């Protein structure tokens, strides 16, 4: 008889600036992805005048209770102490839960979400009667790389809805769960190529593409730019929901990937890092749009030559 797996849930309250390093730490030592919960009065339609911040940001991960649990929790605690030297973090909370409770806990973090005019994000276990014009993206959040509940993912989806047209060629750098690629395919892109340096992301995105019946439109490769499988000037749209450091480092390669008049949709950038990110992008592309959601920034830039 197979024994049931117990899990350790670890969570901590974070500032917007520290969500990224805390998430990376949890991703490294956890076993089931990372959840970022945001609570508060956020206004994504207020563009550059947003002044409100989330009242609470909680980062959560789950670890299997096994022979390595003590070492991994110790590494998380050490990492959090180091991160807290930058800015104070909340108190680390932990609790042991059963396998059944773990499955229910995951489901509690992901709910039906409408984004933009047409996009609906639906967990696989929830029923939904779609409207004729809906673009329904169905996700299994077993590995929570991106679920649409984070401001940067929402903004990227809204811009994809604006820019993707029938026949578009789209490159998704840092594909994660595949949410952006799947949405692009369902919005009319004829081909979507995803890149990610993580094996788990490649596997998760391919699984979610199959779940959404768009496997024929989406190709996923492990790695980053430049990539031997990709030609230059092959894409109408590049979407990069990454970090300021990564986007800054990839700006030139992204520009080479775009066709003339093609656009970059870039997010995952906190406002403190906006100037240097804009400077790197502006060297190779023309910035057309800036959007803000709390401390997060999205940039749209175009290749004009």
C-alpha positions as CSV (number, residue, x, y, z in Angstrom):
1,X,0.0,0.0,0.0
2,X,1.4,3.4,-1.0
3,X,2.0,5.7,1.9
4,X,0.6,9.3,1.7
5,X,3.1,12.1,1.2
6,X,3.2,14.9,3.8
7,X,4.2,18.4,2.8
8,X,5.6,21.4,4.6
9,X,4.0,24.7,3.5
10,X,6.4,27.7,4.0
11,X,5.2,31.3,3.5
12,X,6.5,34.8,4.2
13,X,5.3,38.3,3.7
14,X,7.5,40.3,1.3
15,X,7.9,43.8,-0.2
16,X,7.5,44.1,-4.0
17,X,11.2,44.6,-4.4
18,X,12.0,41.3,-2.7
19,X,9.4,39.1,-4.3
20,X,11.9,38.0,-7.0
21,X,14.8,36.9,-4.8
22,X,12.4,35.2,-2.3
23,X,10.7,33.4,-5.1
24,X,14.0,32.2,-6.6
25,X,15.0,30.9,-3.2
26,X,11.7,29.0,-2.7
27,X,11.9,27.7,-6.3
28,X,15.4,26.3,-5.6
29,X,14.6,24.4,-2.4
30,X,10.8,23.7,-2.8
31,X,9.2,20.8,-4.7
32,X,6.0,22.3,-6.1
33,X,6.7,25.7,-7.5
34,X,6.0,29.1,-6.0
35,X,2.8,31.0,-5.3
36,X,2.8,34.8,-5.1
37,X,-0.4,36.1,-3.4
38,X,-1.2,39.8,-3.7
39,X,-3.9,41.5,-1.6
40,X,-4.9,45.1,-1.7
41,X,-6.3,48.0,-3.8
42,X,-4.5,47.6,-7.1
43,X,-5.6,49.6,-10.2
44,X,-4.0,48.2,-13.4
45,X,-6.0,50.7,-15.6
46,X,-4.5,53.8,-14.0
47,X,-1.3,53.6,-16.0
48,X,1.4,56.0,-15.0
49,X,-0.5,57.5,-12.1
50,X,-0.8,54.4,-9.9
51,X,0.0,55.2,-6.4
52,X,-1.6,52.4,-4.5
53,X,0.4,49.4,-3.4
54,X,-0.7,45.9,-2.3
55,X,-1.5,45.8,1.4
56,X,0.1,42.3,1.5
57,X,2.3,40.2,-0.7
58,X,2.8,36.6,0.5
59,X,5.2,34.2,-1.2
60,X,4.5,30.5,-0.6
61,X,6.2,27.2,-1.5
62,X,5.7,23.5,-0.6
63,X,8.4,21.0,0.3
64,X,8.0,17.2,0.5
65,X,8.6,15.9,4.0
66,X,11.5,13.5,3.5
67,X,15.1,12.9,4.6
68,X,16.3,16.2,3.1
69,X,13.7,18.4,4.7
70,X,15.8,19.7,7.6
71,X,18.7,20.7,5.3
72,X,16.4,22.4,2.8
73,X,14.5,24.4,5.4
74,X,17.8,25.5,6.9
75,X,19.0,26.7,3.5
76,X,15.7,28.7,3.1
77,X,16.1,30.2,6.5
78,X,19.7,31.3,5.8
79,X,18.7,32.7,2.4
80,X,15.8,34.7,3.9
81,X,18.1,36.1,6.6
82,X,20.5,37.3,3.9
83,X,17.7,38.8,1.8
84,X,16.2,40.6,4.9
85,X,19.4,42.7,5.1
86,X,18.2,44.5,2.0
87,X,14.7,45.2,3.4
88,X,12.8,43.7,6.3
89,X,10.7,40.6,5.6
90,X,7.8,39.2,7.5
91,X,8.1,36.2,9.8
92,X,8.5,32.9,8.1
93,X,5.5,30.7,8.7
94,X,5.4,26.9,8.2
95,X,2.9,24.1,8.7
96,X,2.8,20.4,7.8
97,X,-0.1,19.3,5.7
98,X,-1.3,16.0,4.2
99,X,-1.3,15.1,0.6
100,X,-5.0,15.7,0.3
101,X,-4.7,19.0,2.1
102,X,-1.8,20.0,-0.2
103,X,-3.9,19.4,-3.3
104,X,-6.7,21.5,-1.9
105,X,-4.2,24.2,-0.8
106,X,-3.0,24.5,-4.4
107,X,-6.5,24.8,-5.7
108,X,-7.2,27.6,-3.1
109,X,-4.5,29.8,-4.7
110,X,-5.9,29.6,-8.3
111,X,-9.3,30.9,-9.3
112,X,-11.1,31.8,-12.5
113,X,-9.8,35.1,-13.8
114,X,-10.9,37.4,-16.7
115,X,-8.2,39.6,-18.2
116,X,-8.6,42.3,-20.8
117,X,-11.7,42.0,-23.1
118,X,-11.5,38.3,-24.1
119,X,-9.0,36.3,-22.1
120,X,-10.3,34.0,-19.4
121,X,-7.8,31.9,-17.2
122,X,-9.4,28.8,-15.9
123,X,-8.0,26.2,-13.5
124,X,-8.5,22.7,-15.0
125,X,-10.9,21.7,-12.1
126,X,-13.3,24.6,-12.5
127,X,-16.3,24.6,-14.8
128,X,-17.0,27.6,-17.0
129,X,-19.5,28.4,-19.8
130,X,-17.5,30.4,-22.2
131,X,-18.9,33.4,-24.2
132,X,-18.6,33.1,-28.0
133,X,-15.8,35.7,-28.0
134,X,-13.8,34.3,-25.0
135,X,-10.3,33.1,-25.3
136,X,-10.1,30.4,-22.5
137,X,-6.7,29.4,-21.3
138,X,-6.9,26.3,-19.1
139,X,-4.1,25.8,-16.6
140,X,-3.0,23.0,-14.3
141,X,-0.9,24.9,-11.7
142,X,1.1,21.9,-10.5
143,X,4.2,24.0,-11.1
144,X,3.2,27.6,-10.6
145,X,5.5,29.6,-12.9
146,X,2.7,31.9,-14.0
147,X,-1.0,31.8,-13.4
148,X,-2.2,35.3,-14.5
149,X,-2.7,36.5,-10.9
150,X,0.6,38.4,-10.9
151,X,0.4,42.0,-12.2
152,X,3.2,41.5,-14.8
153,X,1.5,38.4,-16.3
154,X,-1.8,40.3,-16.5
155,X,-0.2,43.3,-18.2
156,X,1.6,41.0,-20.7
157,X,-1.7,39.2,-21.5
158,X,-3.5,42.5,-22.1
159,X,-0.8,43.7,-24.5
160,X,-0.8,40.3,-26.4
161,X,-4.5,40.8,-26.8
162,X,-3.8,44.2,-28.3
163,X,-0.9,43.2,-30.6
164,X,-1.5,39.6,-31.7
165,X,-3.3,39.2,-35.0
166,X,-4.0,36.3,-37.3
167,X,-0.8,34.9,-38.6
168,X,1.5,36.6,-36.0
169,X,4.8,34.9,-35.3
170,X,5.5,35.1,-31.5
171,X,8.6,34.4,-29.4
172,X,8.1,33.9,-25.6
173,X,11.4,34.3,-23.8
174,X,11.1,32.6,-20.4
175,X,7.9,30.6,-21.2
176,X,7.3,29.3,-17.7
177,X,3.9,27.7,-17.5
178,X,3.2,28.6,-21.1
179,X,0.3,30.9,-20.2
180,X,1.5,33.7,-22.6
181,X,2.3,31.4,-25.4
182,X,-1.1,29.6,-25.2
183,X,-2.9,32.9,-25.1
184,X,-1.0,34.1,-28.2
185,X,-1.8,30.9,-30.1
186,X,-5.5,31.2,-29.2
187,X,-5.5,34.9,-30.2
188,X,-4.5,34.0,-33.7
189,X,-0.7,33.6,-33.8
190,X,0.2,31.0,-36.4
191,X,3.4,30.0,-34.7
192,X,4.7,30.5,-31.1
193,X,8.2,29.6,-30.0
194,X,9.0,29.4,-26.3
195,X,12.4,29.4,-24.6
196,X,13.3,28.6,-21.0
197,X,16.4,27.6,-19.2
198,X,14.4,25.3,-16.7
199,X,13.6,21.7,-17.6
200,X,10.5,22.0,-15.4
201,X,9.2,25.0,-17.4
202,X,9.7,23.2,-20.7
203,X,7.7,20.2,-19.4
204,X,5.0,22.3,-17.8
205,X,4.5,24.5,-20.9
206,X,4.3,21.6,-23.3
207,X,1.7,19.9,-21.0
208,X,-0.4,23.0,-20.8
209,X,-0.2,23.6,-24.5
210,X,-1.5,20.0,-25.0
211,X,-4.3,20.7,-22.5
212,X,-5.4,23.7,-24.5
213,X,-5.2,21.9,-27.9
214,X,-2.5,24.3,-29.3
215,X,0.4,21.9,-29.4
216,X,0.5,22.2,-33.2
217,X,1.2,26.0,-32.9
218,X,3.7,26.0,-30.0
219,X,7.4,24.8,-30.0
220,X,9.4,24.9,-26.9
221,X,13.2,24.8,-26.6
222,X,15.5,24.7,-23.6
223,X,17.8,27.7,-23.5
224,X,17.9,31.4,-24.1
225,X,18.8,33.9,-26.8
226,X,20.7,33.5,-29.1
227,X,19.4,30.0,-29.9
228,X,20.6,27.8,-32.8
229,X,17.0,26.7,-33.6
230,X,15.9,30.3,-34.2
231,X,16.5,32.6,-37.2
232,X,17.0,36.4,-36.9
233,X,14.2,38.7,-37.9
234,X,11.7,35.9,-37.6
235,X,9.2,37.3,-35.1
236,X,6.5,39.9,-35.1
237,X,6.2,39.9,-31.3
238,X,8.6,39.0,-28.6
239,X,7.2,38.8,-25.1
240,X,9.6,38.7,-22.2
241,X,8.1,38.5,-18.6
242,X,11.5,38.2,-16.9
243,X,13.5,40.5,-14.7
244,X,15.3,43.8,-15.3
245,X,18.7,42.1,-15.3
246,X,17.7,39.5,-17.9
247,X,15.9,41.9,-20.2
248,X,18.8,44.3,-20.1
249,X,21.2,41.6,-21.0
250,X,19.0,40.2,-23.8
251,X,17.9,43.5,-25.4
252,X,20.2,43.3,-28.4
253,X,19.4,39.7,-29.1
254,X,15.7,40.4,-28.8
255,X,16.0,43.2,-31.3
256,X,17.8,40.9,-33.7
257,X,14.9,38.4,-33.4
258,X,12.3,41.0,-34.4
259,X,11.2,41.8,-37.9
260,X,10.9,45.4,-39.0
261,X,8.0,47.0,-37.1
262,X,7.9,44.1,-34.7
263,X,7.3,44.8,-31.0
264,X,8.8,43.7,-27.7
265,X,6.4,43.4,-24.7
266,X,8.7,43.4,-21.6
267,X,7.7,43.1,-18.0
268,X,8.9,41.6,-14.7
269,X,10.6,45.0,-14.1
270,X,10.3,46.9,-10.8
271,X,10.1,50.7,-11.0
272,X,13.5,51.1,-9.3
273,X,15.1,49.2,-12.2
274,X,13.1,50.9,-15.0
275,X,15.7,53.6,-16.0
276,X,18.5,51.1,-16.7
277,X,16.1,48.7,-18.5
278,X,14.7,51.5,-20.7
279,X,18.3,52.6,-21.5
280,X,19.3,49.2,-22.7
281,X,16.1,48.7,-24.8
282,X,16.2,52.2,-26.2
283,X,19.6,51.5,-27.7
284,X,18.1,49.0,-30.1
285,X,14.3,49.7,-30.2
286,X,11.9,52.6,-29.8
287,X,9.9,52.6,-26.6
288,X,6.2,53.2,-27.4
289,X,4.3,52.4,-24.2
290,X,4.9,52.4,-20.4
291,X,2.4,50.8,-18.1
292,X,2.4,50.6,-14.4
293,X,0.8,48.3,-11.8
294,X,2.0,49.1,-8.3
295,X,5.7,48.7,-8.3
296,X,5.7,46.8,-11.6
297,X,6.4,48.2,-15.0
298,X,5.6,46.9,-18.5
299,X,7.4,48.4,-21.6
300,X,6.3,48.1,-25.3
301,X,9.1,48.9,-27.8
302,X,9.2,48.7,-31.6
303,X,11.8,47.9,-34.2
304,X,11.5,50.7,-36.7
305,X,14.2,49.7,-39.2
